[in-house]
Amino acid sequence: MSVSSITNRRSVSIERPTITNTVSGGQIRTYAAVYSSIRGTIQPADGSVVEEFGKRSMNVTHTFYTPTLLALQAGDRLVNGSDYYIVHAWGDEADRAIVWSIHLERKQ
């Protein structure tokens, strides 16, 4: 996959959760944008990726590819239009610092 084919795709945003306590003692999770207009492409996760993360009890359904290096945290949320994905893991796709892969779980 070439970098130009990735950057020609739609942009997404990355949000980070914040947990606040309510007056009644409950908790509310809110999200705030930490990145916006990140160019890349989302694809269904490859079977070997699903199997690898399944061994660690992680449900990975999709992978987002981007040429942009991001400082992510597990639990961040990738927003693509009205679709939401939870970030589980990320890394350098080919160990060349050209394309980064972010492994996600789609939430309905």
C-alpha positions in Angstrom: 0.0 0.0 0.0 1.6 3.3 -1.1 1.6 6.4 1.1 -0.2 8.3 -1.6 -3.1 5.8 -1.6 -3.4 6.2 2.2 -3.3 10.0 2.2 -6.0 10.3 -0.5 -8.6 8.7 1.8 -10.9 10.4 4.2 -9.8 12.0 7.4 -10.7 10.8 11.0 -10.3 12.2 14.4 -8.8 10.7 17.6 -10.5 11.3 20.9 -9.3 10.6 24.4 -11.6 9.5 27.3 -11.9 11.4 30.5 -13.8 9.9 33.5 -15.5 12.2 35.9 -17.5 11.4 39.0 -21.1 12.4 39.3 -22.7 13.9 42.4 -24.5 10.5 43.0 -21.2 8.6 43.0 -21.4 7.3 39.4 -19.0 7.9 36.7 -19.4 9.5 33.3 -16.9 9.0 30.4 -16.5 11.9 28.1 -14.3 12.2 25.0 -12.2 15.2 23.9 -10.4 15.4 20.5 -6.7 15.1 20.6 -6.2 14.8 16.9 -8.3 15.9 13.9 -8.1 15.5 10.2 -5.9 12.5 10.3 -5.6 11.1 6.8 -5.6 7.3 6.3 -7.7 4.3 5.5 -9.7 1.8 7.6 -9.9 -1.8 6.5 -11.2 -4.9 8.1 -8.5 -6.6 10.2 -6.6 -9.4 8.5 -7.4 -12.9 9.9 -3.9 -13.3 11.4 -4.2 -9.9 13.2 -7.6 -11.0 14.6 -6.1 -14.3 15.8 -3.0 -12.6 17.3 -5.0 -10.2 19.3 -7.6 -12.8 20.2 -4.9 -14.7 22.1 -4.6 -11.6 24.3 -8.4 -11.3 24.8 -8.6 -8.3 22.5 -11.4 -8.0 20.0 -9.7 -6.3 16.9 -12.1 -5.9 14.0 -10.4 -3.2 11.9 -7.0 -1.6 11.2 -6.4 2.0 10.3 -3.3 2.8 8.2 -1.8 6.3 8.3 1.5 8.0 7.4 1.1 10.2 10.5 2.9 9.2 13.7 0.5 9.7 16.6 0.9 9.5 20.4 -1.9 7.2 21.2 -3.2 5.5 24.4 -5.1 2.2 24.6 -8.7 3.2 25.0 -8.5 6.3 22.7 -11.4 6.4 20.2 -11.1 6.9 16.5 -14.1 8.6 14.9 -14.9 8.2 11.2 -18.1 10.0 10.5 -20.7 8.3 12.6 -18.6 5.2 13.2 -16.6 4.7 16.4 -13.5 2.5 17.0 -11.6 1.8 20.2 -7.8 1.8 19.9 -6.2 -1.4 21.2 -2.7 -1.3 19.8 -0.6 0.5 17.2 2.8 0.2 15.5 5.1 0.8 12.6 3.7 -1.3 9.8 7.0 -2.1 8.1 9.6 -0.9 10.7 10.4 2.0 8.3 8.5 4.8 9.9 6.4 5.3 6.8 3.1 3.7 7.5 1.6 3.3 11.0 -1.1 0.7 11.7 -3.7 1.2 14.5 -5.6 -1.9 15.5 -9.2 -1.1 16.5 -12.5 -2.6 17.7 -15.6 -1.2 16.1 -18.3 -0.1 18.5 -21.9 0.2 17.4 
